């Protein structure tokens, strides 16, 4: 058990390092994009991407289903079971890509041409940019079964390398758009499509050459296909509602506030995505073992892993969020300089608070998916996401301003988390008291110990690069010390030292 936990911890560290590199590269990518495209064109890109993403909601849902069933069948029935999952997943993806293209080229295209608010003269560029993004998204959907095989086999090293490579390519693209022979926004879309083609080819080739089950077979197991569709169906409902909420908020802000506010929202989304990806990387490393525990009937082991994962999620988000919350204004000035859109600072701060609560759902999702009974969880999640849309619209209609949209989302994720705990309690012998005692109590101890000094320095020192560095270093040192001294159990400290030994060895 200790070695399994240590392996998960090692994979988590690998994926967190991967995301740290991707995050640093993405910071420079966004800066060059805003500089080379301009705030308006960057806002146009953000809102156009938002429309396209609204219709590609199936990808995360199918990724979860493929990864879960791949590991489940591999543990239970070996290569033959995993091969059936791969072919079933590929068939589902092909069908969904066709469905996605039809919807994107009808409803989506109508919205882009008739309803999207863009600067005069950009209509033709937006049309072709949208077509390119549809093609890129189709490739991303088709690569899901291959990525799922890589993650199910816990080949996190390759996954991390490709992610870093993808981020570096996108940075090169952002720099190279100044040499565009056509409109820069259109040229940026074309280069992004090239990156998507390269990513797809790398995932496909690696999977085919390394995993026996990644072989095309026309004979699909109908029972397995039905189970995957049922599992994916509830995932799709939740994914549609979540993406619908995010993109509806983007479109509402576009309608009421214009593309400059969309640019600010996209900047805050870049920060949120980077932080969320670090947490998701940790959860991703735990998913295969959670599924294995369920297959082998080790329910208590799954619950123990869930509590530990939830606690680490809070620790990780808090460690990253504290300096960002305190120094958001300085970070924006150094990051984007004179190109920083209005509302970017406040959007970042509120979105980080949303993330602190929202990412606690990631371990819950992993636990529920390992069981396979996902209906109630995704139903509650979908309802809360959908309710946020009319409430956000009413707030904007009443003159609440763009920040009110984030406050609606913050309130929604707080209620959602309570509902998710109710779902777990109905599925498993789960103790809410243990959850708060093992997750929130250690987190509060860490926060109370680590936060006061950085807050005091941020309020009293002059706002410049020196203060940012001091607050950043001191925050991370204090949080790390508090986590080890106050947040970890004796067993968790033993696991930590075993991981350190493995890395050194």
Secondary structure, DSSP 8 states (H G I E B T S, - for coil): -HHHHHHHHHHHHHHHHHHHHHHHHHHHHHHHHHHHH-HHHHHHHHHHHHHHHHT-THHHHHHHHHHHHHHHHHHHHHHHHHHHHHHHHHHHHHHHHHHHHHHIIIIIHHHHHHT----TT-HHHHHHHHHHHHHHHHHHHHTHHHHHHHHHTT-HHHHHHHHHHHHHHHHHHHHHGGG-SS-HHHHHHHHHHHHHHHHHHHHHHHHHHH-TT----S---HHHHHHHHHHHHHHHHHHHHHHHHHHHHHHHHHHHH-HHHHHHHHHHHHHHHHHHHHHHHHHHHHHHHHHHHHHTT-HHHHHHHHHHHHHHHHHHHHHHHHHHHHHHHHHHHHHHGGG--TTHHHHHHHHHHHHHHHTHHHHHHHHHHHH---HHHHHHHHHHHHHHHHHHHHHHHTT--THHHHHHHHHHHHHHHHHHHHHHHHHS---HHHHIIIIIHHHHHHHHHHHHHHHHHHHHS-SSHHHHHHHHHHHHHHHHHHIIIII--HHHHHHHHHHHHHHH-
